Amino acid sequence: MKSIMSCRMARIAALLLACTAGAAAAQTLSITPRPGLWKSEGKILVNGQDIMATMRQAQAEMLKSVPPAQRAQVEAMMKAQQGSGQTECLTAAESAELKDPQAMLARMHKETPQCRYQITKVSGNTVSMKGRCEDPDGYTGDIEGSYTALSETSARSSFSGTGNYPKAAEIPGVKPTAKGLYTMSMEGTQTWVGASCPKK
């Protein structure tokens, strides 16, 4: 459960790095991210509760019941699953492509076909957008937020929405509203690590 959600959150955060476009017009940002390795980190809140922190707490409680001989191995496996963010490599061509708004939206829709986005405003180096996700295995509902390019080496993003999220029932302490809905919010940061990318 946790690994699936963190993976999706990291993927969305990484894709927001590509969303540096204007609306239907040819508006663009003035900042182009540097080619190379980028790292995306963030958190997901469900009804205001940090689910990553909740999962880490649950894992810590579970470790108490693991025999000492196996505890170190299990703890290492948990840390490996949690990771420290998702990385993505941008080539020089991909960085240059980030100036093309239509190409960026096409990429975002291709990578997250369960969601459709529309850019509503470009102000300075901040892109605001709205959309809707229809994911039977995840979140279904409206979503809106923004992406801000802070510099050639850093960016931040923030998205939120209210809708259906059946898997939220598996998260300890999280309960739906009276209408059975959940409020999701995602906050992410994207940081340039270096010019070199790991060999595949």
Buried (B, 14 or more C-beta within 10 A) or exposed (E): EBEEBBEBBBBBBBBBBBBBBBBEEEBBBEBBBBBBBBBBBBBBBBBEBEBBEBBBEBBEEEBEEEEEEEEEEBBEEBEEEBEEBBBBBBEEEBBEBBBBBEBBBEBBBEEBEBBBBEBEEBEEBBBBBBBBBBBEEBBBBEBBBBBBBBEEBBBBBBBBBBBBBBBBEEBEEBEBEEEEBBBBBBBBBBBBBEEEBEEE
